[in-house]
Every structure is written in structure tokens, then in C-alpha cells.
Amino acid sequence: MTDAVRIERAGAVATVTLNRPERRNAMTLELKTALLDALRTVADDHEIRCVVLTGEGKGFCVGQDLAEHAELLQSAHASVFSTVAEHYGPIVELLSGMAKPVIAAVNGTCVGAGLGFALSCDLRIFAEDATLGTAFSGVGLTCDSGLSATLPRSVGEARARELVLLGRTFTPAEAVGWGITGEIVASSAVTETAARLAEQLAAGPTVAYAESKRLLTAGLDGTLAQALAAESTAQNRCGETEDHHNAVRSFLAREQPTFNGR
């Protein structure tokens, strides 16, 4: 057991908190393993209909813990770079592919893999004083945690090249201006804002959200014909849900629909 990651539940919302505040939630093997386990837990729990990912203290996540990384390099440990495939990749796949909305509550410094995690979430809440960046080139490495895909899709290829090659940090205001969508709030309001948004999503049509996530991801690289076929299949699945049938009845009765996620 480990306290490196906390899972806290409020109704249908689960908040997953990285809990190494003294190191701004730098990713050690323990923390990566605990995060994977936590995300699998909330993904598999059908009573949880929205997930918030955040960090304890002043950092969201600063990426790989370089002190641990240096030790592994010195010992030529086999896990020094296998961690990209074994941990960072699966974490991003869970965040982006979870069949429910995922919100990144970016409470502070968010660089390297931390930025990859944030961009893999569906929605973002940024603390106005958060520091963002790619960071990899500064230590002689390239992208991981999905940034080679999510960053250019968010800000465009040219801007992504600049951010990765130059490795400069940037602000939430710059990020939003470039296309990394997210709400910017005071640092003291990040938790409350994320919780309010999560409650709204947790009360929504969960199956429709999951289908929408899949369609939007597939539509980035597929053809129009593929998108139309996928939409037809997804719409049929949504059409079979209680949520759809109840919402149609509510609409015709001029009532506010209530969604149960089924």
C-alpha cells in the first residue's frame, strides 16, 4: 500500500491526487505505479461518472523525478527508459480513453509528463499562476506522455515545434490563447471550480460522453466516411440507453431531464 496517490470520492465524482508535494509531484516508480492503479480503479468503477486529476501542494506534476532517474542511469537499470511504455503510455491511454469525462485541475507547476497528463484529460482548470512547459529538451530527451500528438493538435504544429525544441515555459493565458482550452482561475479556486464542473458532468449522460470521446479521437485521423460510419454506430448505442429515452420524454413534457448514466 502507498499514500503516493489519494482517491477521494464525493457522490459520482472521484478525485485522484498525486501526493508528493515536497517534490511537486515528480514521478517516481512508486508514484507512477500508484497512479496507474488509481486510474484503473476509477475507470472500472461504473458508479464513478467523472474523474478529477490534480496534485497536492504547489505543483500539478513536474514530470519524471530526475534524482531517481539519475540513480537508474548510473546503475544501468533496465527500467530507466522502459518506464515510457510501461507507465507513461498506459497512464495517458487511461486518461484519454476513460469512458467518462476526466478533468485536469492544474493547481501549479505542470511540465514534461505533467503537461502530457493535462492535455490527455478532456477538460482543464488552470491556476492563473501555474507554470507550463515541455521541459524534455532541457535534459536531452524528446517527448513522451502523448505530447507529440496532443500538443500539435492543441496549438498547431509550428507552435508545438517551438515549445518542444526551445523548451521555454509558458503561462496558462498563453496556453489558452494558443488553443489549449481551459478555464483560468485564481489558485485558491482551482479545487472548487473543478469540483463544480465535475458534479455537472457526473450528472450528465455518461454513455453519450464516452461515445463522444471515442468519436472525437477517431475523427482526428480518419476519413469522413469512417467518421460517418462510426457516428451511426455510436448513435445507435446511445439511442438504446435509458438516458436517451428519459431525456426525450422530458423534452416533450417540457421538463428538465435527469440522467442516471445508463
VONU-657955 format. One record per atom (N, C-alpha, C, CB): residue in one letter; x, y, z. Coordinates in pm, whole numbers, padded with zeros to 5 digits, always signed. Glycine has a CB too. Example, Ala and Ser with C-alpha at 12.3 -4.5 7.8 and 13.67 -1.06 7.14 Angstrom:
<zakes>
A+01319-00569+00780/A+01230-00450+00780/A+01320-00330+00780/A+01131-00447+00905/S+01285-00225+00708/S+01367-00106+00714/S+01290+00003+00787/S+01408-00060+00572/
</zakes>
This chain:
<zakes>
M+00084-00119+00000/M+00000+00000+00000/M+00089+00125+00000/M-00096+00000+00123/T+00036+00233-00056/T+00113+00357-00064/T+00019+00475-00053/T+00193+00364-00195/D+00071+00585+00000/D-00009+00707+00005/D+00038+00806-00101/D-00002+00772+00145/A+00111+00755-00202/A+00162+00841-00309/A+00049+00901-00392/A+00256+00763-00399/V-00064+00832-00397/V-00182+00880-00469/V-00303+00861-00380/V-00200+00806-00606/R-00388+00963-00373/R-00513+00952-00298/R-00631+00946-00394/R-00528+01071-00201/I-00730+00866-00361/I-00859+00868-00430/I-00964+00912-00330/I-00894+00726-00492/E-01032+01022-00360/E-01139+01071-00274/E-01267+01078-00357/E-01103+01211-00214/R-01374+01031-00298/R-01499+01023-00372/R-01605+01111-00307/R-01548+00878-00379/A-01675+01186-00391/A-01789+01267-00347/A-01903+01240-00443/A-01753+01420-00342/G-01997+01155-00402/G-02104+01115-00492/G-02048+01037-00609/G-02180+01237-00541/A-02077+01082-00730/A-02031+01012-00851/A-01900+01069-00905/A-02138+01019-00960/V-01834+01155-00827/V-01708+01216-00868/V-01593+01157-00787/V-01713+01371-00850/A-01486+01117-00855/A-01365+01071-00788/A-01252+01169-00818/A-01327+00927-00834/T-01182+01211-00715/T-01065+01297-00732/T-00940+01216-00703/T-01073+01422-00638/V-00852+01210-00802/V-00725+01139-00791/V-00615+01243-00771/V-00696+01049-00918/T-00547+01236-00657/T-00449+01339-00621/T-00309+01280-00612/T-00487+01405-00488/L-00217+01333-00691/L-00075+01298-00678/L-00025+01358-00548/L+00009+01350-00801/N+00042+01278-00465/N+00068+01321-00328/N+00217+01316-00292/N-00010+01235-00233/R+00298+01389-00370/R+00439+01412-00334/R+00464+01563-00337/R+00537+01336-00432/P+00397+01638-00252/P+00405+01784-00260/P+00545+01840-00239/P+00314+01845-00158/E+00627+01769-00162/E+00763+01818-00136/E+00849+01814-00261/E+00828+01735-00026/R+00810+01736-00362/R+00884+01728-00488/R+00796+01773-00606/R+00935+01585-00512/R+00692+01850-00575/R+00598+01898-00677/R+00547+01783-00764/R+00664+02005-00766/N+00526+01672-00697/N+00467+01553-00759/N+00548+01501-00877/N+00327+01584-00806/A+00681+01507-00861/A+00770+01443-00958/A+00746+01293-00956/A+00919+01475-00928/M+00752+01231-01074/M+00710+01093-01090/M+00822+00994-01059/M+00658+01071-01230/T+00810+00925-00948/T+00896+00812-00916/T+00826+00684-00961/T+00929+00806-00763/L+00897+00572-00954/L+00837+00444-00987/L+00716+00418-00897/L+00939+00331-00973/E+00729+00450-00769/E+00617+00431-00677/E+00496+00514-00718/E+00660+00468-00535/L+00519+00640-00753/L+00408+00728-00788/L+00344+00687-00920/L+00455+00873-00795/K+00426+00650-01018/K+00371+00606-01147/K+00286+00481-01130/K+00484+00580-01247/T+00336+00386-01053/T+00261+00263-01031/T+00131+00290-00957/T+00346+00163-00953/A+00138+00377-00855/A+00019+00410-00778/A-00083+00484-00863/A+00056+00493-00656/L-00037+00573-00951/L-00129+00646-01038/L-00198+00552-01135/L-00054+00757-01114/L-00123+00461-01194/L-00182+00362-01284/L-00291+00282-01212/L-00074+00266-01338/D-00260+00236-01092/D-00357+00158-01015/D-00481+00241-00985/D-00293+00107-00884/A-00460+00366-00946/A-00573+00453-00912/A-00662+00479-01033/A-00523+00586-00855/L-00601+00506-01147/L-00679+00533-01268/L-00755+00409-01313/L-00589+00583-01380/R-00694+00293-01302/R-00765+00169-01336/R-00884+00148-01243/R-00671+00048-01328/T-00865+00181-01115/T-00973+00165-01018/T-01092+00253-01053/T-00924+00198-00878/V-01067+00381-01079/V-01180+00472-01108/V-01240+00445-01245/V-01134+00618-01099/A-01156+00397-01339/A-01209+00365-01472/A-01305+00249-01466/A-01095+00334-01569/D-01277+00151-01380/D-01357+00030-01373/D-01480+00044-01283/D-01272-00084-01324/D-01487+00151-01206/D-01599+00172-01115/D-01711+00246-01188/D-01554+00251-00989/H-01818+00175-01221/H-01925+00235-01301/H-02010+00333-01220/H-02014+00126-01357/E-01993+00333-01089/E-02064+00431-01007/E-01996+00569-01014/E-02072+00384-00861/I-01871+00571-01057/I-01798+00697-01075/I-01822+00745-01217/I-01645+00679-01047/R-01874+00866-01230/R-01914+00916-01362/R-01832+01037-01408/R-02061+00952-01360/C-01740+01082-01324/C-01646+01187-01364/C-01524+01179-01273/C-01711+01330-01357/V-01407+01207-01330/V-01281+01197-01255/V-01206+01329-01264/V-01193+01080-01310/V-01150+01372-01152/V-01063+01490-01147/V-00923+01443-01114/V-01114+01595-01041/L-00825+01489-01190/L-00684+01461-01162/L-00618+01590-01117/L-00611+01401-01286/T-00550+01587-01003/T-00484+01706-00953/T-00359+01667-00873/T-00580+01789-00866/G-00288+01768-00823/G-00168+01744-00745/G-00178+01811-00610/G-00045+01793-00819/E-00117+01752-00510/E-00112+01811-00377/E-00003+01919-00374/E-00085+01703-00269/G-00028+02027-00302/G+00074+02130-00286/G+00077+02229-00401/G+00208+02068-00271/K+00197+02277-00434/K+00213+02384-00532/K+00239+02335-00674/K+00324+02473-00491/G+00242+02205-00692/G+00267+02152-00825/G+00160+02053-00867/G+00403+02086-00830/F+00123+02060-00995/F+00036+01957-01052/F+00121+01832-01075/F-00032+02005-01187/C+00225+01846-01157/C+00322+01739-01179/C+00437+01797-01262/C+00257+01615-01251/V+00560+01775-01218/V+00677+01826-01290/V+00745+01719-01373/V+00777+01885-01192/G+00674+01608-01399/G+00731+01503-01481/G+00819+01409-01401/G+00810+01562-01593/Q+00911+01344-01470/Q+00997+01243-01409/Q+01081+01301-01296/Q+01088+01181-01515/D+01092+01227-01187/D+01182+01264-01078/D+01325+01237-01125/D+01149+01183-00946/L+01400+01344-01148/L+01534+01328-01207/L+01635+01271-01109/L+01583+01461-01258/A+01609+01283-00979/A+01700+01222-00882/A+01693+01070-00894/A+01666+01267-00738/E+01573+01016-00900/E+01559+00872-00918/E+01611+00831-01056/E+01411+00829-00902/H+01582+00913-01156/H+01628+00884-01292/H+01780+00875-01299/H+01576+00991-01390/A+01849+00966-01231/A+01995+00967-01230/A+02051+00839-01167/A+02048+01091-01155/E+01988+00794-01062/E+02031+00670-00997/E+02016+00551-01092/E+01951+00645-00868/L+01905+00548-01163/L+01881+00438-01257/L+01978+00442-01374/L+01737+00442-01310/L+02010+00564-01421/L+02110+00577-01527/L+02245+00525-01482/L+02122+00723-01572/Q+02284+00561-01362/Q+02415+00521-01310/Q+02425+00370-01294/Q+02442+00590-01177/S+02314+00308-01256/S+02316+00164-01234/S+02281+00085-01360/S+02220+00127-01122/A+02251+00158-01469/A+02210+00096-01596/A+02090+00004-01575/A+02327+00016-01657/H+01999+00047-01489/H+01880-00032-01458/H+01791-00044-01582/H+01802+00030-01341/A+01735-00162-01602/A+01657-00188-01723/A+01533-00101-01733/A+01616-00332-01728/S+01482-00049-01619/S+01358+00027-01620/S+01377+00174-01654/S+01292+00017-01486/V+01502+00218-01677/V+01527+00360-01692/V+01447+00421-01807/V+01675+00384-01713/F+01433+00350-01917/F+01351+00402-02028/F+01233+00312-02062/F+01438+00420-02150/S+01229+00191-02010/S+01110+00109-02032/S+00988+00169-01963/S+01134-00033-01981/T+01012+00262-01872/T+00901+00326-01800/T+00809+00403-01893/T+00956+00420-01692/V+00860+00448-02008/V+00775+00521-02103/V+00663+00429-02152/V+00858+00574-02223/A+00699+00307-02189/A+00598+00212-02238/A+00519+00148-02125/A+00665+00103-02320/E+00584+00129-02010/E+00519+00057-01900/E+00431+00146-01813/E+00622-00009-01815/H+00463+00276-01806/H+00390+00364-01715/H+00330+00486-01785/H+00481+00410-01605/Y+00414+00569-01846/Y+00363+00694-01902/Y+00260+00670-02012/Y+00478+00778-01956/G+00288+00578-02102/G+00193+00549-02209/G+00059+00499-02155/G+00251+00447-02303/P+00058+00397-02070/P-00069+00350-02015/P-00144+00454-01933/P-00045+00230-01930/I-00073+00541-01861/I-00140+00648-01786/I-00217+00739-01882/I-00037+00731-01704/V-00151+00779-01990/V-00214+00867-02088/V-00331+00797-02156/V-00112+00913-02194/E-00316+00669-02188/E-00426+00595-02251/E-00547+00587-02159/E-00380+00455-02289/L-00523+00570-02030/L-00633+00567-01934/L-00702+00703-01924/L-00583+00523-01797/L-00625+00809-01917/L-00683+00942-01905/L-00765+00977-02029/L-00574+01046-01884/S-00709+00952-02145/S-00776+00994-02268/S-00888+00899-02309/S-00675+01004-02381/G-00875+00770-02276/G-00971+00673-02323/G-01076+00632-02221/G-00900+00554-02367/M-01071+00688-02100/M-01167+00651-01998/M-01309+00679-02044/M-01137+00726-01867/A-01401+00588-02015/A-01539+00602-02064/A-01621+00694-01975/A-01605+00466-02072/K-01562+00804-01937/K-01626+00907-01855/K-01538+01031-01864/K-01645+00860-01705/P-01592+01149-01840/P-01510+01270-01850/P-01400+01275-01743/P-01599+01394-01838/V-01286+01331-01783/V-01173+01348-01691/V-01129+01495-01696/V-01054+01251-01729/I-01116+01556-01580/I-01079+01697-01569/I-00942+01707-01505/I-01184+01776-01486/A-00852+01786-01563/A-00723+01817-01501/A-00738+01946-01422/A-00609+01829-01609/A-00721+01937-01292/A-00721+02056-01206/A-00575+02096-01185/A-00795+02030-01069/V-00526+02184-01273/V-00383+02218-01276/V-00358+02327-01172/V-00339+02266-01420/N-00320+02283-01054/N-00308+02371-00939/N-00174+02442-00930/N-00330+02293-00815/G-00077+02402-01012/G+00055+02464-01005/G+00142+02416-01119/G+00122+02434-00871/T+00273+02407-01095/T+00368+02372-01200/T+00328+02245-01274/T+00507+02355-01139/C+00330+02254-01406/C+00282+02144-01491/C+00372+02136-01613/C+00131+02166-01533/V+00474+02051-01605/V+00572+02043-01713/V+00603+01897-01744/V+00701+02119-01675/G+00665+01876-01860/G+00705+01742-01900/G+00586+01648-01907/G+00809+01687-01805/A+00599+01533-01842/A+00490+01436-01840/A+00365+01497-01778/A+00531+01310-01765/G+00382+01590-01685/G+00267+01656-01624/G+00183+01727-01728/G+00312+01754-01518/L+00249+01796-01822/L+00175+01862-01930/L+00107+01758-02018/L+00269+01950-02015/G+00175+01646-02043/G+00114+01538-02120/G-00012+01485-02053/G+00213+01425-02140/F-00007+01470-01920/F-00126+01424-01847/F-00240+01524-01862/F-00092+01403-01697/A-00208+01652-01844/A-00313+01755-01850/A-00379+01760-01988/A-00254+01893-01816/L-00298+01747-02094/L-00354+01753-02229/L-00428+01625-02265/L-00243+01778-02330/S-00406+01518-02192/S-00478+01393-02217/S-00615+01391-02150/S-00396+01275-02167/C-00638+01484-02060/C-00769+01496-01997/C-00865+01568-02092/C-00760+01571-01862/D-00993+01554-02067/D-01093+01614-02155/D-01105+01765-02135/D-01228+01549-02132/L-01095+01808-02010/L-01110+01949-01976/L-01002+01988-01876/L-01252+01978-01919/R-00973+02117-01869/R-00867+02165-01780/R-00912+02289-01704/R-00739+02194-01860/I-00874+02294-01576/I-00886+02415-01495/I-00744+02456-01458/I-00976+02392-01367/F-00703+02577-01497/F-00566+02624-01471/F-00563+02726-01358/F-00506+02684-01598/A-00473+02707-01264/A-00443+02816-01170/A-00373+02926-01248/A-00354+02766-01051/E-00413+03050-01225/E-00362+03161-01305/E-00211+03177-01294/E-00428+03289-01263/D-00152+03131-01183/D-00007+03145-01165/D+00068+03015-01194/D+00023+03190-01023/A+00003+02918-01257/A+00070+02791-01290/A+00177+02814-01397/A-00033+02686-01338/T+00281+02735-01391/T+00386+02736-01492/T+00373+02611-01577/T+00527+02746-01427/L+00370+02628-01710/L+00355+02516-01802/L+00479+02504-01889/L+00229+02534-01889/G+00507+02385-01938/G+00622+02369-02027/G+00642+02223-02067/G+00748+02422-01960/T+00723+02203-02171/T+00752+02068-02217/T+00875+02011-02145/T+00775+02066-02368/A+00979+02089-02132/A+01097+02058-02048/A+01191+01951-02102/A+01050+02015-01915/F+01148+01865-02192/F+01228+01748-02229/F+01364+01784-02288/F+01153+01664-02328/S+01368+01882-02379/S+01494+01913-02445/S+01599+01965-02348/S+01471+02016-02555/G+01554+02021-02236/G+01648+02071-02136/G+01731+01963-02071/G+01574+02146-02032/V+01684+01838-02076/V+01761+01727-02021/V+01799+01627-02130/V+01682+01656-01910/G+01798+01674-02255/G+01843+01590-02365/G+01750+01478-02402/G+01974+01534-02333/L+01621+01498-02381/L+01523+01396-02415/L+01418+01453-02510/L+01456+01339-02289/T+01335+01365-02562/T+01227+01407-02650/T+01093+01383-02581/T+01234+01330-02785/C+00985+01400-02655/C+00851+01393-02597/C+00816+01252-02548/C+00748+01439-02699/D+00736+01248-02442/D+00664+01127-02408/D+00528+01169-02352/D+00743+01039-02304/S+00456+01075-02295/S+00324+01102-02236/S+00227+01164-02336/S+00338+01195-02117/G+00244+01125-02462/G+00149+01165-02566/G+00164+01304-02621/G+00016+01152-02514/L+00265+01379-02575/L+00276+01520-02616/L+00302+01537-02765/L+00385+01587-02539/S+00366+01440-02829/S+00391+01454-02973/S+00261+01453-03052/S+00483+01342-03023/A+00154+01402-02993/A+00022+01403-03058/A-00067+01513-03004/A-00047+01269-03040/T-00075+01524-02871/T-00171+01618-02812/T-00129+01764-02826/T-00191+01587-02667/L+00002+01791-02820/L+00044+01931-02827/L+00020+01993-02965/L+00190+01941-02791/P+00066+01931-03075/P+00039+01991-03206/P-00110+01999-03237/P+00109+01913-03314/R-00190+01905-03186/R-00334+01911-03209/R-00397+02026-03132/R-00400+01779-03169/S-00333+02066-03023/S-00386+02175-02943/S-00339+02312-02991/S-00346+02157-02799/V-00213+02324-03026/V-00157+02457-03057/V-00110+02470-03200/V-00043+02486-02964/G-00115+02364-03279/G-00063+02366-03415/G+00079+02316-03420/G-00071+02506-03473/E+00118+02265-03536/E+00250+02202-03549/E+00363+02301-03526/E+00264+02140-03686/A+00354+02421-03585/A+00464+02516-03574/A+00487+02558-03429/A+00435+02641-03661/R+00380+02590-03358/R+00393+02629-03218/R+00445+02513-03135/R+00258+02678-03162/A+00399+02391-03164/A+00445+02275-03089/A+00596+02255-03107/A+00370+02150-03134/R+00645+02273-03231/R+00789+02261-03253/R+00866+02363-03170/R+00821+02279-03403/E+00815+02483-03165/E+00881+02588-03086/E+00885+02551-02938/E+00810+02723-03105/L+00772+02504-02886/L+00765+02473-02743/L+00851+02354-02706/L+00621+02447-02704/V+00859+02256-02796/V+00939+02137-02766/V+01088+02165-02785/V+00896+02020-02856/L+01125+02228-02896/L+01267+02248-02925/L+01331+02353-02835/L+01285+02289-03069/L+01259+02461-02810/L+01315+02566-02724/L+01295+02535-02575/L+01251+02700-02757/G+01192+02458-02546/G+01170+02416-02408/G+01136+02527-02312/G+01289+02346-02359/R+01090+02640-02362/R+01059+02751-02271/R+00927+02728-02199/R+01054+02883-02348/T+00917+02785-02082/T+00792+02774-02008/T+00692+02877-02061/T+00815+02793-01856/F+00565+02855-02031/F+00462+02948-02074/F+00351+02952-01971/F+00407+02910-02213/T+00264+03050-01983/T+00160+03074-01884/T+00027+03013-01929/T+00143+03224-01859/P-00066+02993-01838/P-00199+02949-01878/P-00266+03043-01977/P-00286+02933-01757/A-00244+03174-01960/A-00305+03269-02054/A-00250+03247-02195/A-00279+03413-02008/E-00119+03224-02206/E-00061+03194-02337/E-00118+03064-02391/E+00092+03186-02329/A-00127+02964-02305/A-00175+02833-02348/A-00316+02843-02405/A-00173+02735-02230/V-00403+02913-02335/V-00541+02927-02382/V-00545+03007-02512/V-00628+02994-02274/G-00463+03109-02521/G-00457+03188-02643/G-00409+03108-02763/G-00368+03306-02623/W-00325+03009-02738/W-00273+02926-02847/W-00367+02811-02883/W-00138+02870-02808/G-00463+02781-02799/G-00557+02675-02833/G-00567+02562-02732/G-00521+02619-02962/I-00487+02566-02625/I-00500+02466-02519/I-00617+02510-02433/I-00367+02451-02434/T-00733+02455-02458/T-00852+02504-02391/T-00847+02477-02242/T-00976+02441-02451/G-00904+02568-02166/G-00911+02553-02022/G-00958+02680-01958/G-00776+02513-01965/E-01017+02666-01840/E-01061+02782-01764/E-00949+02825-01671/E-01190+02751-01685/I-00921+02955-01664/I-00817+03009-01578/I-00881+03074-01457/I-00728+03110-01655/V-00840+03031-01338/V-00898+03083-01214/V-00785+03112-01115/V-01000+02983-01154/A-00817+03180-01008/A-00720+03202-00901/A-00677+03067-00844/A-00780+03292-00790/S-00554+03059-00798/S-00503+02931-00747/S-00590+02877-00634/S-00359+02947-00699/S-00648+02966-00555/S-00732+02923-00444/S-00866+02866-00489/S-00755+03038-00349/A-00900+02887-00617/A-01031+02845-00667/A-01025+02722-00755/A-01094+02958-00743/V-00906+02666-00777/V-00893+02553-00870/V-00975+02433-00823/V-00746+02513-00885/T-00959+02395-00698/T-01028+02277-00646/T-01179+02293-00653/T-00985+02249-00503/E-01227+02408-00608/E-01372+02433-00607/E-01428+02436-00749/E-01402+02566-00536/T-01358+02501-00841/T-01405+02510-00979/T-01410+02373-01045/T-01316+02604-01060/A-01305+02294-01024/A-01302+02159-01081/A-01413+02073-01023/A-01166+02093-01056/A-01436+02085-00893/A-01541+02005-00829/A-01678+02042-00883/A-01538+02025-00676/R-01701+02171-00904/R-01831+02216-00957/R-01853+02163-01099/R-01840+02370-00955/L-01749+02170-01182/L-01760+02120-01318/L-01778+01968-01319/L-01636+02160-01399/A-01706+01900-01230/A-01717+01754-01223/A-01857+01711-01180/A-01612+01698-01124/E-01916+01782-01087/E-02053+01750-01044/E-02150+01764-01161/E-02096+01841-00928/Q-02130+01869-01241/Q-02216+01891-01358/Q-02203+01773-01456/Q-02180+02024-01428/L-02079+01732-01484/L-02058+01623-01579/L-02104+01489-01523/L-01910+01615-01617/A-02087+01469-01393/A-02128+01343-01331/A-02279+01326-01333/A-02078+01336-01189/A-02350+01435-01349/A-02497+01429-01357/A-02545+01423-01502/A-02558+01551-01287/G-02454+01407-01596/G-02489+01407-01737/G-02501+01268-01796/G-02387+01485-01814/P-02520+01259-01929/P-02536+01131-01998/P-02401+01062-02020/P-02606+01152-02133/T-02362+00979-01926/T-02227+00922-01925/T-02196+00842-02050/T-02209+00835-01804/V-02291+00763-02096/V-02267+00682-02216/V-02244+00773-02337/V-02386+00587-02243/A-02324+00877-02349/A-02307+00971-02460/A-02171+01040-02452/A-02420+01075-02461/Y-02128+01076-02332/Y-01996+01136-02316/Y-01887+01040-02364/Y-01971+01174-02168/A-01898+00913-02325/A-01797+00815-02364/A-01792+00798-02515/A-01825+00680-02297/E-01911+00790-02578/E-01915+00776-02723/E-01858+00900-02792/E-02059+00751-02770/S-01888+01017-02738/S-01836+01141-02795/S-01684+01146-02788/S-01895+01263-02723/K-01629+01101-02676/K-01484+01098-02662/K-01422+01008-02769/K-01445+01050-02523/R-01480+00891-02788/R-01426+00798-02887/R-01436+00857-03029/R-01501+00664-02880/L-01551+00916-03060/L-01569+00972-03193/L-01471+01086-03221/L-01712+01022-03210/L-01454+01175-03125/L-01365+01289-03145/L-01220+01246-03161/L-01377+01388-03029/T-01180+01142-03088/T-01044+01091-03101/T-01024+01026-03237/T-01013+00991-02989/A-01116+00940-03276/A-01104+00871-03404/A-01116+00967-03521/A-01209+00762-03416/G-01199+01070-03505/G-01222+01163-03615/G-01102+01248-03652/G-01333+01252-03581/L-01004+01257-03562/L-00885+01337-03590/L-00805+01280-03707/L-00797+01346-03466/D-00801+01149-03717/D-00714+01085-03816/D-00790+01007-03923/D-00619+00992-03746/G-00918+00988-03904/G-00994+00908-04000/G-01050+00990-04115/G-01105+00837-03930/T-01111+00921-04209/T-01175+00986-04323/T-01317+01026-04284/T-01176+00893-04447/L-01379+01108-04368/L-01518+01146-04344/L-01607+01022-04346/L-01565+01249-04450/A-01584+00932-04439/A-01665+00810-04447/A-01653+00728-04318/A-01623+00726-04567/Q-01532+00719-04265/Q-01513+00645-04141/Q-01584+00714-04025/Q-01363+00631-04110/A-01579+00847-04024/A-01645+00922-03919/A-01796+00902-03925/A-01611+01069-03930/L-01852+00906-04045/L-01997+00889-04059/L-02040+00749-04014/L-02038+00912-04206/A-01962+00648-04047/A-01994+00512-04006/A-01985+00498-03854/A-01901+00411-04074/A-01880+00557-03796/A-01862+00549-03651/A-01973+00623-03579/A-01726+00606-03611/E-02015+00737-03634/E-02124+00814-03574/E-02254+00734-03574/E-02144+00946-03648/S-02281+00662-03682/S-02402+00581-03691/S-02404+00474-03583/S-02414+00516-03829/T-02291+00405-03565/T-02281+00301-03464/T-02295+00358-03323/T-02148+00227-03476/A-02226+00469-03299/A-02230+00531-03166/A-02369+00583-03134/A-02128+00644-03157/Q-02435+00641-03234/Q-02568+00696-03210/Q-02667+00584-03176/Q-02617+00775-03334/N-02651+00470-03240/N-02736+00356-03207/N-02716+00311-03063/N-02708+00239-03303/R-02589+00309-03019/R-02562+00270-02881/R-02624+00369-02783/R-02411+00259-02857/C-02609+00498-02811/C-02668+00599-02724/C-02820+00589-02726/C-02624+00740-02768/G-02876+00559-02842/G-03020+00551-02855/G-03084+00442-02774/G-03056+00533-02996/E-03005+00341-02735/E-03057+00231-02656/E-03053+00259-02506/E-02979+00107-02686/T-02997+00371-02465/T-02980+00398-02322/T-03107+00452-02258/T-02866+00495-02300/E-03119+00427-02129/E-03227+00487-02050/E-03220+00639-02056/E-03222+00439-01904/D-03097+00690-02050/D-03079+00836-02050/D-03143+00900-02173/D-02931+00871-02044/H-03123+00840-02290/H-03181+00898-02411/H-03334+00893-02407/H-03130+00823-02536/H-03389+00780-02373/H-03535+00766-02372/H-03598+00859-02269/H-03574+00620-02342/N-03537+00868-02150/N-03590+00956-02046/N-03578+01103-02087/N-03518+00932-01914/A-03467+01137-02153/A-03446+01277-02193/A-03546+01319-02300/A-03303+01298-02244/V-03578+01229-02392/V-03677+01261-02496/V-03814+01284-02432/V-03685+01149-02601/R-03851+01195-02337/R-03978+01214-02269/R-03981+01346-02192/R-04005+01096-02174/S-03870+01378-02127/S-03863+01503-02052/S-03874+01623-02143/S-03734+01510-01972/F-03809+01615-02259/F-03815+01726-02355/F-03959+01749-02401/F-03725+01697-02476/L-04028+01642-02434/L-04165+01656-02482/L-04259+01705-02372/L-04216+01525-02537/A-04225+01672-02248/A-04306+01717-02134/A-04259+01854-02083/A-04300+01615-02021/R-04160+01911-02150/R-04102+02039-02110/R-04050+02035-01966/R-04206+02150-02125/E-03983+01926-01936/E-03923+01906-01804/E-03771+01895-01819/E-03980+01780-01735/Q-03701+01922-01711/Q-03557+01909-01710/Q-03521+01761-01700/Q-03494+01989-01594/P-03441+01707-01795/P-03409+01564-01787/P-03314+01531-01671/P-03347+01518-01917/T-03328+01411-01621/T-03237+01358-01520/T-03165+01238-01580/T-03312+01320-01387/F-03032+01238-01574/F-02953+01130-01634/F-02899+01039-01523/F-02837+01189-01721/N-02906+00909-01547/N-02854+00814-01449/N-02727+00744-01495/N-02959+00711-01416/G-02679+00780-01615/G-02555+00720-01665/G-02573+00586-01730/G-02458+00708-01555/R-02699+00547-01754/R-02725+00415-01814/R-02814+00430-01937/R-02790+00320-01711/
</zakes>
